[in-house]
Amino acid sequence: MQQVIDYVEDHIKEDIKPEELAKLVGYSPYHFYRIFNNHVGYTIMDYVLKRKLQYALYELVKGEKIIQIALDYGFETHSGFTKAFKKYFGSPPSLYRLHCPLSLPQKIDLLSLRQKKVGGIVMQPKIVQKPAFTIAGKTFESVIENVFYTRDAPAFWDQRISPDESIESTLYEALSPKKHGEYCINLSSVEIDDRFTYLFAVNYDRDVQLPAGLTKLQIPDATYAVFRTPLVEVEQFVSSIKGTWLYILEDWLPQSLYEVDETSYDFEYYDEHCHDWDYEKIYMEIYLPIKERNRE
């Protein structure tokens, strides 16, 4: 499968046919489609199309004309390219290019992703500028050494928050946020190196009194690299989150043109797409505050 991934990268502007990829690795087309989907988390042509679009986006950011990019990557018309882009990324290329990483999509190492138990391939992040906002929720404390950021103890809610506590429903009833979504964020201070304070929160955006026992926190405005975890079944969810964090810190960040902005918070964000009672496979988002690396 790594051979197939590498071939796609090396021939990204060509007309890539799944039958040729199957032949490349000596599988029947049927067996190849099934194995690729199991290892990568996408059908082969979904994967090829997404990679083409990500490379095309990089050229768009550099100032190339959309119609020329569309033709270079195998789309017959401007509208066909735009339609495909909106389907996979949720917005037209003219808007999304404002939220694109500065560098080319990074090479994919399937063995590394498998060792990290990511559960699939992590696509390029969206870069977003997020204004300051306020959240409120309940804190949980543990004694753990060397935990200063959310990335130091990812998906910690899975171990700390008992389902019997019904924290999620309590927060929605008390605060009535305008948008569904929960934040998991570390509030530890570097001055306290053995105490881990974890906040499970929702948006605090309505004029309601903060109930006793809840903590309010303002997140400063920042630029974030926003990553989606691969689609996985609920049994793999926590390991996928932890593996995605490892991928971000060990693979993506060192090869990118960014560094972590330590003046803001990194956090995990969960919305309805992580509800396993609604979806067969689920995902969440990781927000990493970033700034451009000094290139001198």
N, C-alpha and C positions, 0 to 999 in steps of 0.2 A: 504493500500500500504506500510506503514511503517513495518507492520508485514511481508510482503513479502521481503522487503529490508533486514530486520534483519535475516530472515530465510536464504537468500542467503549468507549473511556474515558468519553465523554459520555453513553452510554446503558447504563452498566454494570449497572444494576438492571432493565433491560428484557429482554424475551424477544427475543434477537438471533438472527435466522435467516440462515444463510449465503447463501441465495438473494438476500436483500435486500442483503447486502453486495456480492455480485457485481454486482447491478444498479446499486448506488451508483457503482461505478467503470467500468461499461460493459463488463464481461466476461461471457462465458458462465460458468455455474457450474463446468463442468469446467476451463476455462482459469484461472478465478480460484483454485480450490482448488490447482492445481499451482503457480501463480505465488506465491501466499501462502506455501505450504510452502517453496518455494525461497528466498524472501526472509527469512522470519521463523524458519524452523526448526521450526515446529509446524504441525499441521493447524489450520484455522481454528477449529473447535469446541474443540480442545484448548487453543488459546490463549485463547479467550473464557472457557472454564471456569476456567483457571488465574488469569486476571485477576479474575474474579468472586470466587474463593476468597481471593485476596490482599486485595482490598478488604473482604471479609467478615471476614477475620482482623483487620484494623485496627479494625473496629467491635467485634469480640470483645474486643480488648485494652482498649478504652475502657469495657467493662463491660456491653455490650448482651447480651441473652439470646440463646442459640444458636437457639432455635426462631424468634424474630422475625427474626434475621439470615438464617436459612435461607429463610424465606418472602420476605423483601425481595429476595433475589438469585435467586429462581426455583426454589428447591428445595421440593418439596411436603411433605417430612417432615424431622424432626430426623435420623432415621437415614440418609436419602438424602444429606443434607449431610455428615454425619460419614463416610459411606462414600466419597464423592467426595474429601473432604479427605484421608483416610488413603491413598487410591490415589495422589494426586499429591504429598503431602508426607511420607508414611511414618509419620505419627503422628496421633492424633485432635486436633481443634482445642483441646480443653481442655488438652492438653500443649503443643502448638505455640505457643499464645499467650504462653507464657513466653519464647519465643525469637523474638519478632516485633519488627521495627524500630518505633521510636516514631512514625514519620511515615507518611503515606499512600504507597502505591506511586508511584514517580516516573514522570512522563510519558516515553514512549519516542520517541526520535528515530532513525528508521531510517537516515537519511543519516549521522549521526554514527557510528553503530555500523558502518556499511559502510566509512566512511573509516578507522576504527580496525581494520578487518579482524577483527572479533570473531567473525563466522561465524554470528550469530544474535542472539537477544534474551537478555540476562542478567536473570533474574528476581530478585525481592527476596531479600536474603540471610537466612539464619537467624542469629539472635544467640545465641551459646552462651557459657556460663561454663565454662572448661576449667581443671581443677586443674593444678598443676605436674606435669610429667612429664619423663622422661629419654630422650634419643635418643643414638645413637652411629653413627658412619660415617666416611667418608673425606673429607678436605678437598682442594680444588683451588684453586690460586692463579693469579691473573693480575694484570697491571699495568693497571688501568683507573682513570681519574680520576673522582672524585665519585660513587662507588658505595658507599653506606653501608647500604642496606637491600635486601632481596630484591626489592622493587618497583622498584629502580633498574636491575636487570638480570634481568628475568623469563625463565624457561625457559632459563637459562644452561647447564644440563646438556646441552642439545641440541648446544651448540657445544664443550663442554669434555670430556665423558665419552665416551671411545671405546667402541663396543660390544665391542671386543676385550678390554677390561679386566674385563668381567663383574662389576662392582662389586655389582650387585644380588644375584646368586646368592651371592657371597662373604659379604655381610652376613647373609643369611638362614641360611646354613650356620653361621657363627660365632656369631651372637647368638640364633637361634631365637626371634624375637619372637612373642608370643601372637597378634598380629593382623597381617595383611598390609597393607602401606602404606609408602610412602617419603616422606621429607621432603626438600625442597630449600630451603636456608636460608642467608642471608648472615651471616657472622661478622665482617665488617669493623668496624673501630673508627674513630670520627671523628678519632682522633689520626693515623691512617695514611690519607691521602687519595688515595694512588695504588696501593694494594694491595687487591685484591678476593679474599677468602677465602670459598669456597663449600663448604658441607657437604652431602653426599648421605648420608642416614641413615635408619635404621629405629628402631623402639622398642627401648629397652634396658631391658627389664622382667623379665628372668630373672637368676638368680644364676649368671652365667657370667663367666669371666675375659675382660677386654677384650683382644683380640689386639693385638700391636704394630702401630703404623701407623694405628690408628683413634682418633678423637677423640670424647670423651663431652661432652654438653652438656645442662644442665638448663634446660628452658623454664619460666619462672615462671607461676604461675596468672594468668589474664587473661580478659577478655571479648573475644570475637572476632565480627566480622561474617564469615560464611562464605558465599562465593560459588561457584557452580558455573559453569564455562565452558559455553557452548552445545555441544550434540552436533554434532561435526564429523567428517569423515573424517581419517585420520591425516596426510594431506598438509597439512591446514589447522591441525593441532593447535597447533604452536608459535605461529603468528600469532594464533590464537584466544586463547591464554594471554596474550600480550603485549597484545592488544586489550582483553581483559577487565580487565587491570590499568589500562590507560588509562581505560577506562570508570569503574572504581571511583574513581580519583584525580581525574579531570577532571569527571565527571558526578554520580556517586552521592554521594561524600563531601561536596562543597560544598553539596549540597541537603539533606543529612541533618541530624539533630540530634546527630551524633557528630563527634569528632575522633580522630586517631590517638593511641594510647597508646604513647608512645615508650619506655616502661620495659620493653616486651616485644618479641618478635620477630614480624615478619610472615613467612609461609612458604607454600610451595606443597606440596600433599599429593596424592600419586598412589596410588590403589589399583587393584584389578583392573578398574575401569571405564575405565582408560586402556590396557588391553591390546587392541591392534588385531587380534590373532590370535583373540580371543574375541568381539569386538564389531565390527559394521560401522561404527558411529560411537562416538566416545569422548569423555570429559570428565574433568576433574580439579577439585580444590577449592583456593581461595585463602583463607587465613586472615589477616585484617587485625585486629590488636589495636586496640580502640577504647575510648573513654570518652565519657560524655555531655558535650557542649559547654557551656561556661559561657554562659548566656543573658543575663547582665547586660550 
